[in-house]
Amino acid sequence: MQKLATDPGERPFCSQFARSDDHARIGCCEDNARIATAGYAAQIASMGYSVRIGSVGFNSHIGSSGERARVAVTGNSSRISSAGDSSRIANTGMRVRVCTLG
């Protein structure tokens, strides 16, 4: 570490990073500006993952036509209760996964 900081024959790594063109571009007008204005944050908020999950993604599928509806409609819930699978589901942690994914 000290060699990198004091060696006059080579530009130190820290100085190269602080003075390089990449650092200036990132700090001034490149990636930070794109991320703040039209980058990932805006995409996620407007048309990205959060919108897809809430509107047409996992939540709506599970509630309307997904696993939860099929379990209630096809009678799997009654079969699970009568066949004793509810105790196995509770012991293996599957109930927790179903609740958190739904």
N, C-alpha and C positions, 0 to 999 in steps of 0.2 A: 504493500500500500504506500509506504513512504517512497519507494522508487518511482511509482507513478506520479507522486506529487512533486518530486524534486529533481528528476532526471532532466538535465538541460538538452540532451541529445534527441529526445522525443517529446512530442506534445503530450502532456498528461491526459489521461482518459477523461478525467473530470472537466478539464478545460476544453477538450475537444467536444464534449457533449454540450457544455454551456455556450460555446462560441459557434457551434456548427450551424449550417444552413437549415438543417432539419429542425433544430430546436427553435430557430427564429420563425420558420414557417408554421410550426405547430402552435407557437404562442401567439402569432400575430393574425394570420388570416386563413389558415388551412383547416385542419381537422376540428379545432375547437369551434370555429364559426359554423362549420357545417353541422356539427352535432347540436349546437345550440339552436340553430334556426330551422334547418330542414332535415336533420339527421335522425338518429335512432329514437331520441326522446319524442320527437314530433310524430314519427311513424308509429310508434307504439301507442301514443295517445289517440291518434286520429284513425288509423286504419290497421293498426298492428295487432299484436297478440291479444291485448286486453279486450278489444272490441270483438274479435273473433270468438274468444272464449265466452264472452257474455251474450252475444247475439246468436251466433250460429255454431258455436263450438261445443265443448264438452258439457257445459251446464245445461243448455237447452236440449241437447241430445239425450242426456241422462234423464231429464225431467219429463220430456214429451214422448220420445220414441226409443229411449235407450234402455239400459239394463234395468233401471228401477221400475219403469212401466212394464217391461216384460215380466219381471218377477211378480209384480202385483196382479197382472192380468192372467197370466197362464197358470196361476195357482202354485207357483214354486214356493211362495211363502208358507202356504199351508203344509206342503210336503216337507219343507225344512223343519217346521215345528213338530209335525207328527213323527217324522222319521228319526228325530233326535239329532239332526245335523246342527241345530241351533247351539247345542252345547259345544260341538266341535268347532263351529265358527267362532264362538266366544273365546275358546281356549287358544286357537291358533292365531288370533288377531285379525281375522278376515273382516269382522264386523267394523273394526276401526278403519281399515282401508276403504271399505265401502262407504262409510260415513264421510271420510275426508275427501274422497274422490267425487262424491255426489255433491 
